Amino acid sequence: MRVSRKSLIYILFSVVVAASLTAAPAEARKTETGFLDRTVTVAGTEYKYQVFVPDNWTKKTKWPVILFLHGAGERGDDGLIQTEVGIGTAIRRYRSRFPAVIVMPQCRKNVWWAESNMADVAMATLAQAQKEFHGDPTRIYLTGLSMGGYGTWYLAGKYPGKFAAIVPICGGVLVPDMARQQSADDNAPYTEAAKKIGGQTPVWIFHGGDDPVVPVTESRRMNDAMKALGGEVHYTEYPGVGHNSWEKAYAETELLTWMLSKTTGASAGK
């Protein structure tokens, strides 16, 4: 059977169009940026979380990855509200300052990040996002506010050497009521927490000087405990600021520059 030149051109054109339409969704998925919806399954339960992907993301580059732990007020299962306080707000205001993949899991109600099941969820979201978005294993960072600040200290101690730097904001080791009753001479809980983390992890601690929720002594005492190990420790206390010290902390122009300059493993120091 002979096919006319006109028919052949039409057939070739149709094949090209069909191929382009088929490939378009896959290509679109590859170039997704901004705040993205994701889910992860841990111990048979599905959890929603968010990932922020920079506008210039490309799979040809290995990217730094920041794990962010929200506070108690953002607990739930909608997978969204944790982006509305803290680092999510800072990203929307200062987008160009965050050239990293940022993972934002959500803690369920009535539990804390410093509980093994939620810690497992946080680490699972980190691992999944790191794989999907070409995360650099030597440039993994951890930060959190309030309850997430407690979670930051906890996860850094549970996975020593995992994070290239940590940034706990208005967090601590002892829950507020216990912290207020803790003797000024008894530094054992802070010394123990610091030793679990080790002096090899750089840390920048933030707290409001007039915090009515989490005593500022929690951050002061962890600052002293981490410094005693001889590592790199920075401490910023905002006089007159209450619990929401994260607004000032994440607006610090040098914070991300400092954080993203840190590495772990064989590439450390290069």
C-alpha positions as a Markdown table, in Angstrom:
| # | Residue | x | y | z |
|---|---|---|---|---|
| 1 | Met | 0.0 | 0.0 | 0.0 |
| 2 | Arg | 1.4 | 3.3 | -1.0 |
| 3 | Val | 1.1 | 6.3 | 1.3 |
| 4 | Ser | 1.0 | 9.8 | -0.1 |
| 5 | Arg | 3.5 | 12.4 | 0.9 |
| 6 | Lys | 0.8 | 14.5 | 2.5 |
| 7 | Ser | -0.5 | 11.6 | 4.5 |
| 8 | Leu | 3.0 | 10.7 | 5.7 |
| 9 | Ile | 3.6 | 14.3 | 6.9 |
| 10 | Tyr | 0.2 | 14.2 | 8.8 |
| 11 | Ile | 1.1 | 10.9 | 10.4 |
| 12 | Leu | 4.5 | 12.2 | 11.6 |
| 13 | Phe | 3.0 | 15.4 | 12.9 |
| 14 | Ser | 0.4 | 13.4 | 14.9 |
| 15 | Val | 3.1 | 11.2 | 16.4 |
| 16 | Val | 5.2 | 14.2 | 17.5 |
| 17 | Val | 2.1 | 16.0 | 19.0 |
| 18 | Ala | 1.1 | 12.8 | 20.9 |
| 19 | Ala | 4.6 | 12.3 | 22.2 |
| 20 | Ser | 4.8 | 15.9 | 23.4 |
| 21 | Leu | 1.5 | 15.7 | 25.2 |
| 22 | Thr | 2.5 | 12.4 | 26.9 |
| 23 | Ala | 5.8 | 13.9 | 28.0 |
| 24 | Ala | 4.5 | 17.2 | 29.3 |
| 25 | Pro | 3.1 | 16.0 | 32.6 |
| 26 | Ala | 6.4 | 14.2 | 33.4 |
| 27 | Glu | 8.4 | 17.2 | 32.6 |
| 28 | Ala | 6.1 | 19.4 | 34.7 |
| 29 | Arg | 6.6 | 17.2 | 37.6 |
| 30 | Lys | 10.4 | 17.4 | 37.3 |
| 31 | Thr | 10.3 | 21.2 | 37.5 |
| 32 | Glu | 7.8 | 21.7 | 40.4 |
| 33 | Thr | 9.0 | 24.4 | 42.8 |
| 34 | Gly | 7.5 | 26.4 | 45.7 |
| 35 | Phe | 5.5 | 24.8 | 48.5 |
| 36 | Leu | 4.6 | 21.2 | 47.5 |
| 37 | Asp | 2.2 | 18.7 | 49.1 |
| 38 | Arg | 3.7 | 15.4 | 50.0 |
| 39 | Thr | 2.8 | 12.3 | 52.1 |
| 40 | Val | 4.8 | 9.7 | 53.9 |
| 41 | Thr | 3.7 | 6.4 | 55.4 |
| 42 | Val | 5.2 | 5.4 | 58.8 |
| 43 | Ala | 4.2 | 2.2 | 60.6 |
| 44 | Gly | 1.1 | 1.9 | 58.4 |
| 45 | Thr | -0.1 | 5.5 | 59.0 |
| 46 | Glu | -0.1 | 8.2 | 56.3 |
| 47 | Tyr | 1.2 | 11.7 | 57.2 |
| 48 | Lys | 0.9 | 14.8 | 55.1 |
| 49 | Tyr | 3.8 | 17.2 | 55.0 |
| 50 | Gln | 5.2 | 20.1 | 52.9 |
| 51 | Val | 8.4 | 20.6 | 51.0 |
| 52 | Phe | 9.7 | 24.0 | 49.8 |
| 53 | Val | 11.7 | 23.7 | 46.6 |
| 54 | Pro | 13.7 | 26.7 | 45.3 |
| 55 | Asp | 12.7 | 28.3 | 42.0 |
| 56 | Asn | 16.1 | 27.5 | 40.5 |
| 57 | Trp | 16.0 | 23.8 | 41.6 |
| 58 | Thr | 17.5 | 21.4 | 39.1 |
| 59 | Lys | 18.2 | 17.7 | 39.4 |
| 60 | Lys | 21.7 | 18.3 | 38.1 |
| 61 | Thr | 22.8 | 19.7 | 41.5 |
| 62 | Lys | 22.9 | 18.3 | 45.0 |
| 63 | Trp | 20.9 | 20.6 | 47.3 |
| 64 | Pro | 21.2 | 21.4 | 51.0 |
| 65 | Val | 18.2 | 20.2 | 52.9 |
| 66 | Ile | 16.7 | 21.8 | 56.0 |
| 67 | Leu | 14.3 | 19.9 | 58.3 |
| 68 | Phe | 12.0 | 22.3 | 60.1 |
| 69 | Leu | 10.0 | 21.4 | 63.2 |
| 70 | His | 7.0 | 23.6 | 64.1 |
| 71 | Gly | 5.6 | 24.5 | 67.5 |
| 72 | Ala | 2.7 | 23.1 | 69.5 |
| 73 | Gly | 0.1 | 25.4 | 67.9 |
| 74 | Glu | 0.6 | 24.0 | 64.5 |
| 75 | Arg | -0.1 | 20.4 | 65.4 |
| 76 | Gly | -2.7 | 18.5 | 63.4 |
| 77 | Asp | -3.1 | 16.4 | 60.3 |
| 78 | Asp | -4.0 | 19.0 | 57.5 |
| 79 | Gly | -0.4 | 19.1 | 56.3 |
| 80 | Leu | -0.5 | 22.8 | 55.8 |
| 81 | Ile | -0.7 | 24.9 | 58.9 |
| 82 | Gln | 3.0 | 24.2 | 59.8 |
| 83 | Thr | 4.0 | 26.5 | 56.9 |
| 84 | Glu | 2.2 | 29.5 | 58.3 |
| 85 | Val | 4.5 | 30.1 | 61.3 |
| 86 | Gly | 8.2 | 30.3 | 61.5 |
| 87 | Ile | 10.4 | 29.3 | 58.5 |
| 88 | Gly | 7.4 | 29.2 | 56.1 |
| 89 | Thr | 6.6 | 32.8 | 56.8 |
| 90 | Ala | 10.2 | 33.8 | 56.4 |
| 91 | Ile | 10.4 | 32.0 | 53.1 |
| 92 | Arg | 7.5 | 34.0 | 51.8 |
| 93 | Arg | 9.0 | 37.3 | 52.9 |
| 94 | Tyr | 12.6 | 36.6 | 52.0 |
| 95 | Arg | 12.4 | 33.9 | 49.4 |
| 96 | Ser | 15.9 | 34.5 | 47.9 |
| 97 | Arg | 17.5 | 33.9 | 51.3 |
| 98 | Phe | 16.5 | 30.2 | 51.2 |
| 99 | Pro | 18.4 | 28.4 | 48.5 |
| 100 | Ala | 17.6 | 25.0 | 49.9 |
| 101 | Val | 15.1 | 22.3 | 50.0 |
| 102 | Ile | 13.1 | 22.7 | 53.2 |
| 103 | Val | 11.1 | 19.8 | 54.7 |
| 104 | Met | 8.2 | 20.7 | 57.0 |
| 105 | Pro | 6.5 | 17.7 | 58.6 |
| 106 | Gln | 3.5 | 18.0 | 60.9 |
| 107 | Cys | 3.2 | 16.7 | 64.4 |
| 108 | Arg | -0.1 | 15.1 | 65.4 |
| 109 | Lys | -2.2 | 16.6 | 68.2 |
| 110 | Asn | -1.5 | 15.8 | 71.8 |
| 111 | Val | 2.0 | 14.5 | 71.1 |
| 112 | Trp | 5.5 | 16.0 | 70.9 |
| 113 | Trp | 8.4 | 15.9 | 68.5 |
| 114 | Ala | 10.5 | 14.5 | 71.3 |
| 115 | Glu | 8.5 | 11.3 | 71.2 |
| 116 | Ser | 9.9 | 8.4 | 69.2 |
| 117 | Asn | 6.9 | 7.9 | 66.9 |
| 118 | Met | 6.9 | 11.6 | 65.8 |
| 119 | Ala | 10.6 | 11.7 | 65.6 |
| 120 | Asp | 10.4 | 8.7 | 63.2 |
| 121 | Val | 7.9 | 10.7 | 61.0 |
| 122 | Ala | 10.2 | 13.7 | 60.9 |
| 123 | Met | 13.1 | 11.6 | 59.8 |
| 124 | Ala | 11.0 | 9.7 | 57.3 |
| 125 | Thr | 9.9 | 13.0 | 55.6 |
| 126 | Leu | 13.5 | 14.1 | 55.6 |
| 127 | Ala | 14.8 | 10.9 | 53.9 |
| 128 | Gln | 12.0 | 10.9 | 51.3 |
| 129 | Ala | 12.5 | 14.5 | 50.4 |
| 130 | Gln | 16.3 | 14.1 | 50.3 |
| 131 | Lys | 15.9 | 11.3 | 47.8 |
| 132 | Glu | 13.3 | 13.0 | 45.6 |
| 133 | Phe | 15.0 | 16.4 | 45.5 |
| 134 | His | 18.6 | 15.3 | 45.2 |
| 135 | Gly | 19.6 | 16.3 | 48.7 |
| 136 | Asp | 23.3 | 16.6 | 49.6 |
| 137 | Pro | 23.9 | 14.1 | 52.5 |
| 138 | Thr | 26.8 | 16.3 | 53.8 |
| 139 | Arg | 24.5 | 19.4 | 54.0 |
| 140 | Ile | 21.5 | 18.3 | 56.1 |
| 141 | Tyr | 20.3 | 20.9 | 58.7 |
| 142 | Leu | 17.8 | 21.0 | 61.6 |
| 143 | Thr | 15.8 | 23.8 | 63.1 |
| 144 | Gly | 12.6 | 24.3 | 65.1 |
| 145 | Leu | 10.7 | 26.6 | 67.3 |
| 146 | Ser | 9.2 | 26.2 | 70.7 |
| 147 | Met | 8.1 | 22.5 | 70.8 |
| 148 | Gly | 10.1 | 22.2 | 67.6 |
| 149 | Gly | 13.1 | 23.7 | 69.5 |
| 150 | Tyr | 12.8 | 20.9 | 72.0 |
| 151 | Gly | 12.5 | 18.5 | 69.1 |
| 152 | Thr | 15.7 | 20.0 | 67.6 |
| 153 | Trp | 17.7 | 19.3 | 70.7 |
| 154 | Tyr | 16.2 | 15.8 | 70.9 |
| 155 | Leu | 16.8 | 14.7 | 67.3 |
| 156 | Ala | 20.3 | 16.2 | 67.3 |
| 157 | Gly | 21.0 | 14.0 | 70.3 |
| 158 | Lys | 19.3 | 10.9 | 68.8 |
| 159 | Tyr | 21.2 | 11.2 | 65.5 |
| 160 | Pro | 24.6 | 12.7 | 66.4 |
| 161 | Gly | 26.6 | 13.7 | 63.4 |
| 162 | Lys | 23.6 | 13.6 | 61.1 |
| 163 | Phe | 23.1 | 17.3 | 60.9 |
| 164 | Ala | 25.7 | 19.8 | 59.6 |
| 165 | Ala | 24.3 | 22.5 | 61.9 |
| 166 | Ile | 21.3 | 22.9 | 64.2 |
| 167 | Val | 19.2 | 26.0 | 65.1 |
| 168 | Pro | 16.9 | 25.6 | 68.1 |
| 169 | Ile | 14.6 | 28.6 | 68.8 |
| 170 | Cys | 13.0 | 29.1 | 72.2 |
| 171 | Gly | 13.3 | 25.4 | 72.9 |
| 172 | Gly | 14.9 | 23.5 | 75.7 |
| 173 | Val | 15.5 | 20.1 | 77.4 |
| 174 | Leu | 13.1 | 20.2 | 80.4 |
| 175 | Val | 9.5 | 21.0 | 79.8 |
| 176 | Pro | 8.6 | 24.5 | 81.1 |
| 177 | Asp | 7.2 | 23.5 | 84.5 |
| 178 | Met | 10.2 | 21.3 | 85.3 |
| 179 | Ala | 12.6 | 23.9 | 84.0 |
| 180 | Arg | 11.2 | 26.5 | 86.4 |
| 181 | Gln | 11.7 | 24.1 | 89.3 |
| 182 | Gln | 15.2 | 23.0 | 88.3 |
| 183 | Ser | 17.9 | 23.9 | 90.7 |
| 184 | Ala | 20.4 | 26.4 | 89.3 |
| 185 | Asp | 23.2 | 24.2 | 90.5 |
| 186 | Asp | 21.9 | 21.0 | 88.8 |
| 187 | Asn | 23.1 | 21.1 | 85.2 |
| 188 | Ala | 23.0 | 17.3 | 84.7 |
| 189 | Pro | 20.0 | 17.3 | 82.2 |
| 190 | Tyr | 21.7 | 19.9 | 80.0 |
| 191 | Thr | 25.2 | 18.3 | 80.2 |
| 192 | Glu | 23.7 | 14.9 | 79.3 |
| 193 | Ala | 21.8 | 16.4 | 76.3 |
| 194 | Ala | 24.8 | 18.2 | 75.1 |
| 195 | Lys | 27.0 | 15.1 | 75.3 |
| 196 | Lys | 24.5 | 13.2 | 73.2 |
| 197 | Ile | 24.8 | 15.8 | 70.4 |
| 198 | Gly | 28.6 | 16.1 | 70.7 |
| 199 | Gly | 30.8 | 19.1 | 70.1 |
| 200 | Gln | 31.2 | 18.4 | 66.4 |
| 201 | Thr | 27.8 | 19.9 | 65.5 |
| 202 | Pro | 27.7 | 23.7 | 65.1 |
| 203 | Val | 24.7 | 25.3 | 66.8 |
| 204 | Trp | 23.1 | 28.7 | 66.9 |
| 205 | Ile | 20.6 | 29.2 | 69.7 |
| 206 | Phe | 17.9 | 31.9 | 69.8 |
| 207 | His | 15.5 | 32.9 | 72.6 |
| 208 | Gly | 13.5 | 35.9 | 73.7 |
| 209 | Gly | 14.7 | 37.4 | 77.0 |
| 210 | Asp | 11.1 | 37.8 | 78.3 |
| 211 | Asp | 9.7 | 34.5 | 77.1 |
| 212 | Pro | 6.7 | 33.7 | 79.3 |
| 213 | Val | 6.2 | 30.2 | 77.8 |
| 214 | Val | 9.6 | 28.5 | 77.7 |
| 215 | Pro | 12.0 | 29.9 | 80.3 |
| 216 | Val | 15.0 | 31.6 | 78.7 |
| 217 | Thr | 17.2 | 29.7 | 81.2 |
| 218 | Glu | 16.7 | 26.6 | 79.0 |
| 219 | Ser | 18.6 | 28.1 | 76.1 |
| 220 | Arg | 21.1 | 29.8 | 78.4 |
| 221 | Arg | 21.9 | 26.5 | 80.1 |
| 222 | Met | 22.2 | 24.6 | 76.8 |
| 223 | Asn | 24.4 | 27.3 | 75.5 |
| 224 | Asp | 26.8 | 26.7 | 78.5 |
| 225 | Ala | 26.6 | 23.0 | 78.1 |
| 226 | Met | 27.4 | 23.0 | 74.4 |
| 227 | Lys | 30.2 | 25.5 | 74.9 |
| 228 | Ala | 31.7 | 23.2 | 77.5 |
| 229 | Leu | 32.2 | 20.6 | 74.8 |
| 230 | Gly | 34.4 | 23.0 | 72.9 |
| 231 | Gly | 32.3 | 23.1 | 69.7 |
| 232 | Glu | 31.1 | 26.1 | 67.7 |
| 233 | Val | 28.2 | 27.7 | 69.6 |
| 234 | His | 26.4 | 30.9 | 68.9 |
| 235 | Tyr | 23.8 | 32.4 | 71.2 |
| 236 | Thr | 21.4 | 35.2 | 70.5 |
| 237 | Glu | 19.0 | 36.5 | 73.1 |
| 238 | Tyr | 16.5 | 39.2 | 72.2 |
| 239 | Pro | 15.9 | 41.6 | 75.2 |
| 240 | Gly | 12.3 | 42.4 | 75.8 |
| 241 | Val | 11.0 | 39.8 | 73.3 |
| 242 | Gly | 8.5 | 37.2 | 74.3 |
| 243 | His | 7.9 | 33.7 | 73.0 |
| 244 | Asn | 7.8 | 34.5 | 69.3 |
| 245 | Ser | 11.5 | 35.0 | 69.0 |
| 246 | Trp | 11.4 | 33.0 | 65.8 |
| 247 | Glu | 10.2 | 36.0 | 63.9 |
| 248 | Lys | 13.4 | 37.8 | 64.5 |
| 249 | Ala | 15.6 | 34.6 | 64.3 |
| 250 | Tyr | 14.5 | 33.6 | 60.8 |
| 251 | Ala | 14.7 | 37.2 | 59.6 |
| 252 | Glu | 18.4 | 37.3 | 60.5 |
| 253 | Thr | 20.3 | 38.0 | 57.3 |
| 254 | Glu | 23.3 | 35.9 | 58.3 |
| 255 | Leu | 21.5 | 32.9 | 59.6 |
| 256 | Leu | 21.1 | 30.9 | 56.3 |
| 257 | Thr | 24.5 | 32.0 | 55.1 |
| 258 | Trp | 26.1 | 30.6 | 58.3 |
| 259 | Met | 24.0 | 27.4 | 58.3 |
| 260 | Leu | 24.5 | 26.5 | 54.7 |
| 261 | Ser | 28.3 | 27.0 | 55.0 |
| 262 | Lys | 28.5 | 23.9 | 57.3 |
| 263 | Thr | 29.1 | 20.4 | 56.1 |
| 264 | Thr | 29.5 | 16.9 | 57.6 |
| 265 | Gly | 31.5 | 13.8 | 56.6 |
| 266 | Ala | 34.4 | 13.8 | 54.2 |
| 267 | Ser | 33.5 | 17.1 | 52.7 |
| 268 | Ala | 33.6 | 18.9 | 56.1 |
| 269 | Gly | 35.7 | 22.0 | 56.1 |
| 270 | Lys | 36.1 | 22.2 | 52.3 |
